[in-house]
Amino acid sequence: MPRNLRLMESPILSILSSFGDYVLLIAGVIFVTLRRPPAWILVRDQLFDIGVMSLPVVAITGFSTGMVLAAQSFFQLSDKGLASATGLMVAKAMLVELGPVLTAFMVTGRVGAAMCAELGTMRVTEQIDAMRSMSVNPLRYLVAPRFVAGMLMMPLLTVFSAVMGIFGGYIIAVYFYKMSPSAFIDPLPIHITTFDFVSGMVKAFVFGILIVTISCYKGMTTRGGAAGVGRSTTNSVVICYSAILIINFLLTLGLNSSYTYITEFMAEWF
């Protein structure tokens, strides 16, 4: 085998092996969740940690992003006679793109890193091995409650972020740029479609799955003591951020193509 291929073999095989293990973890979590849902008390604790405790940082992020969007949109559009589109641009961006992505980033930094560190510590101190020795499935007890909570709370946090962003944009447009409140609000119910809302919720749902599963996988495969926990936590955050950006692009293409196909089909047959 050529020397260059031998040098590439180990990293490539390692990546493929890790990806395969990650897919198996997702399949295992889905199986144990559908077979017997996790205890409500465990899910409740994770709902509070992922959802309620993330509200402040999500609110600040959404509000500040909405203000920046409104300021830039009004500045760029006012001299073209399109200032009335400021509210619509803020709402569309927050609901479909920036809301889901920025919320996922904040949850990754606040919750995902903590999940990875917690499970990583349990791994290096052999607590997970002890659970297996007592016939306790770590996926059911540790991962499934976080999995369910992540799927449920990410869409709700995204809606909250979008609302805060629209509110922040409204404050800037109306009170700073003296835009008419009706000019900001009236286009929203007309041009914000069900597809926009569904797109944002689908992205948030998928991001919730990614954050929880990647963080838990990196935590449960931690090696090397305290230093290994730090490395796994850093890697989990970087991988989550990268996966969110890549999957967001793919979902945008897929959802837009699906909408175009469905619209053309409905127009042709109905």
C-alpha positions as CSV (number, residue, x, y, z in Angstrom):
1,M,0.0,0.0,0.0
2,P,1.4,3.5,-0.9
3,R,2.7,5.4,2.1
4,N,0.2,8.3,1.7
5,L,-2.7,5.9,1.8
6,R,-1.3,4.2,4.9
7,L,-1.1,7.6,6.6
8,M,-4.7,8.4,5.6
9,E,-6.1,5.0,6.6
10,S,-6.1,5.4,10.3
11,P,-7.9,8.8,10.5
12,I,-10.4,7.9,7.9
13,L,-11.2,4.6,9.5
14,S,-11.4,6.3,12.9
15,I,-13.9,8.9,11.5
16,L,-16.0,6.2,9.8
17,S,-16.0,4.0,12.9
18,S,-17.0,7.0,15.1
19,F,-19.8,7.9,12.7
20,G,-21.0,4.3,12.7
21,D,-21.0,4.2,16.5
22,Y,-22.9,7.5,16.6
23,V,-25.6,6.2,14.2
24,L,-25.9,3.1,16.4
25,L,-26.4,5.3,19.5
26,I,-29.2,7.2,17.7
27,A,-30.9,4.0,16.7
28,G,-30.5,2.6,20.2
29,V,-32.0,5.7,21.8
30,I,-34.9,5.7,19.4
31,F,-35.5,2.0,20.1
32,V,-35.5,2.3,23.9
33,T,-37.6,5.5,23.8
34,L,-40.3,3.9,21.6
35,R,-40.2,0.6,23.4
36,R,-40.7,2.2,26.8
37,P,-40.6,6.0,27.3
38,P,-38.2,7.2,30.0
39,A,-39.6,8.0,33.4
40,W,-41.4,11.4,33.6
41,I,-39.3,12.6,36.5
42,L,-36.1,12.3,34.4
43,V,-37.7,14.0,31.4
44,R,-39.1,16.7,33.6
45,D,-35.7,17.6,35.0
46,Q,-34.2,17.7,31.5
47,L,-37.1,19.8,30.2
48,F,-36.4,22.4,32.9
49,D,-32.6,22.3,32.3
50,I,-32.8,22.5,28.5
51,G,-35.9,24.7,28.2
52,V,-36.5,27.0,31.2
53,M,-32.8,27.6,32.1
54,S,-32.1,28.5,28.5
55,L,-34.7,31.2,28.3
56,P,-32.5,34.1,29.4
57,V,-29.7,33.5,26.9
58,V,-32.2,32.7,24.1
59,A,-34.1,35.9,24.9
60,I,-31.0,38.1,24.8
61,T,-29.8,36.5,21.6
62,G,-33.1,36.7,19.8
63,F,-33.8,40.3,20.9
64,S,-30.4,41.6,20.0
65,T,-30.4,39.8,16.6
66,G,-33.8,41.3,15.8
67,M,-32.6,44.8,16.6
68,V,-29.6,44.4,14.4
69,L,-31.7,43.0,11.6
70,A,-34.2,45.9,11.8
71,A,-31.4,48.5,11.9
72,Q,-29.6,47.0,8.9
73,S,-32.8,46.3,6.9
74,F,-34.2,49.8,7.4
75,F,-30.9,51.4,6.6
76,Q,-30.4,49.4,3.4
77,L,-34.1,49.6,2.2
78,S,-35.2,53.1,3.1
79,D,-33.4,54.8,0.2
80,K,-35.0,52.3,-2.2
81,G,-38.5,52.9,-1.0
82,L,-38.8,49.5,0.6
83,A,-38.6,50.5,4.3
84,S,-42.1,48.9,4.8
85,A,-40.5,45.5,4.2
86,T,-38.4,45.8,7.4
87,G,-40.8,44.0,9.6
88,L,-41.3,41.2,7.1
89,M,-37.5,40.7,6.7
90,V,-37.0,40.5,10.4
91,A,-39.8,38.1,10.9
92,K,-38.9,35.8,8.0
93,A,-35.2,35.7,9.0
94,M,-35.9,35.0,12.7
95,L,-38.5,32.4,12.1
96,V,-36.9,30.4,9.2
97,E,-33.2,30.9,9.6
98,L,-31.6,32.9,12.4
99,G,-34.0,31.8,15.1
100,P,-33.4,28.1,14.8
101,V,-29.7,28.4,14.1
102,L,-28.8,30.9,16.9
103,T,-31.0,29.1,19.4
104,A,-29.3,25.9,18.6
105,F,-25.9,27.6,19.1
106,M,-26.9,28.9,22.5
107,V,-28.3,25.6,23.6
108,T,-25.2,23.8,22.4
109,G,-23.0,26.2,24.4
110,R,-25.1,26.1,27.5
111,V,-26.6,22.6,27.6
112,G,-24.7,20.5,25.1
113,A,-21.3,21.2,26.7
114,A,-22.7,20.4,30.2
115,M,-24.2,17.1,28.9
116,C,-20.9,16.0,27.5
117,A,-19.0,17.0,30.6
118,E,-21.4,15.2,32.9
119,L,-21.5,12.0,30.9
120,G,-17.8,12.2,30.3
121,T,-17.1,12.4,34.0
122,M,-19.4,9.5,34.6
123,R,-17.5,7.6,31.9
124,V,-14.0,8.1,33.2
125,T,-15.0,7.4,36.8
126,E,-16.6,4.1,35.6
127,Q,-20.1,5.0,36.7
128,I,-21.5,4.1,33.3
129,D,-19.8,0.7,33.6
130,A,-21.2,0.2,37.0
131,M,-24.7,0.9,35.6
132,R,-24.2,-1.8,33.0
133,S,-23.0,-4.2,35.6
134,M,-26.3,-3.6,37.5
135,S,-28.3,-4.3,34.3
136,V,-29.3,-0.6,33.9
137,N,-29.3,0.5,30.3
138,P,-27.3,3.9,30.1
139,L,-29.2,4.8,27.0
140,R,-32.5,4.5,28.7
141,Y,-31.5,6.2,31.9
142,L,-29.0,8.9,30.7
143,V,-29.6,9.6,27.1
144,A,-33.3,9.0,26.4
145,P,-34.6,11.7,28.8
146,R,-32.3,14.2,27.3
147,F,-33.3,13.0,23.8
148,V,-37.0,13.5,24.5
149,A,-36.5,16.9,26.2
150,G,-34.3,18.2,23.4
151,M,-36.9,17.3,20.7
152,L,-39.7,19.0,22.7
153,M,-37.9,22.1,23.9
154,M,-35.9,23.2,20.8
155,P,-39.0,24.1,18.7
156,L,-40.5,26.0,21.7
157,L,-37.2,27.9,22.3
158,T,-37.0,28.7,18.6
159,V,-40.5,30.2,18.7
160,F,-39.6,32.2,21.8
161,S,-36.4,33.4,20.1
162,A,-38.3,34.5,17.0
163,V,-40.9,36.4,19.0
164,M,-38.1,38.2,20.9
165,G,-36.4,39.0,17.6
166,I,-39.5,40.4,16.1
167,F,-40.1,42.4,19.3
168,G,-36.6,43.7,19.2
169,G,-36.9,44.7,15.5
170,Y,-40.2,46.4,16.3
171,I,-38.6,48.5,19.0
172,I,-35.8,49.7,16.7
173,A,-38.0,50.3,13.7
174,V,-40.8,52.1,15.5
175,Y,-39.1,54.0,18.2
176,F,-35.7,54.6,16.7
177,Y,-36.4,55.0,13.0
178,K,-40.0,56.3,13.6
179,M,-41.5,53.7,11.3
180,S,-45.3,53.3,11.6
181,P,-46.3,50.4,13.8
182,S,-48.9,49.3,11.3
183,A,-46.3,49.3,8.5
184,F,-44.1,47.0,10.5
185,I,-46.9,44.6,11.7
186,D,-49.5,44.5,8.9
187,P,-47.4,42.6,6.3
188,L,-46.6,39.8,8.7
189,P,-49.9,37.8,8.7
190,I,-50.2,38.3,5.0
191,H,-46.7,37.1,4.0
192,I,-45.7,34.8,6.8
193,T,-46.9,31.4,5.6
194,T,-47.5,28.0,7.2
195,F,-44.5,26.8,5.3
196,D,-42.3,29.4,7.0
197,F,-43.4,28.2,10.4
198,V,-43.1,24.5,9.6
199,S,-39.6,25.1,8.1
200,G,-38.4,26.7,11.4
201,M,-39.9,24.0,13.5
202,V,-38.5,21.2,11.4
203,K,-35.0,22.7,11.7
204,A,-35.3,23.2,15.4
205,F,-36.5,19.6,15.9
206,V,-33.6,18.2,14.0
207,F,-31.1,20.5,15.7
208,G,-32.4,19.3,19.1
209,I,-31.7,15.7,18.1
210,L,-28.2,16.7,16.8
211,I,-27.2,18.6,20.0
212,V,-28.3,15.9,22.4
213,T,-27.0,12.9,20.5
214,I,-23.7,14.4,19.6
215,S,-23.1,15.7,23.1
216,C,-24.1,12.4,24.7
217,Y,-22.1,10.3,22.3
218,K,-18.9,12.4,22.9
219,G,-19.5,12.2,26.6
220,M,-20.1,8.4,26.7
221,T,-16.9,7.7,24.6
222,T,-14.6,9.9,26.7
223,R,-11.2,8.5,27.5
224,G,-8.2,9.9,29.4
225,G,-9.4,11.2,32.7
226,A,-10.0,14.9,33.4
227,A,-8.1,16.0,30.4
228,G,-10.2,13.7,28.2
229,V,-13.4,15.2,29.5
230,G,-12.1,18.7,28.5
231,R,-11.2,17.4,25.0
232,S,-14.5,15.7,24.5
233,T,-16.5,18.7,25.7
234,T,-14.6,21.0,23.3
235,N,-14.9,18.6,20.4
236,S,-18.7,18.1,21.0
237,V,-19.3,21.8,20.8
238,V,-17.3,22.2,17.6
239,I,-18.9,19.2,16.0
240,C,-22.4,20.4,17.0
241,Y,-21.8,23.9,15.5
242,S,-20.4,22.4,12.3
243,A,-23.3,19.9,12.0
244,I,-25.9,22.6,12.7
245,L,-24.6,24.8,9.9
246,I,-24.3,21.9,7.4
247,I,-27.7,20.4,8.2
248,N,-29.3,23.8,8.1
249,F,-28.1,24.3,4.5
250,L,-29.3,20.8,3.5
251,L,-32.6,21.3,5.2
252,T,-33.1,24.7,3.5
253,L,-32.5,23.2,0.1
254,G,-34.7,20.2,0.8
255,L,-37.6,22.1,2.3
256,N,-37.6,24.7,-0.4
257,S,-37.5,22.0,-3.1
258,S,-40.3,20.2,-1.4
259,Y,-42.4,23.3,-1.2
260,T,-41.9,24.1,-4.9
261,Y,-42.8,20.5,-5.9
262,I,-45.9,20.4,-3.7
263,T,-47.0,23.8,-5.0
264,E,-46.6,22.8,-8.6
265,F,-48.4,19.5,-8.0
266,M,-51.3,21.2,-6.3
267,A,-51.6,23.8,-9.1
268,E,-51.6,21.1,-11.7
269,W,-54.1,18.7,-10.2
270,F,-56.3,21.0,-8.1
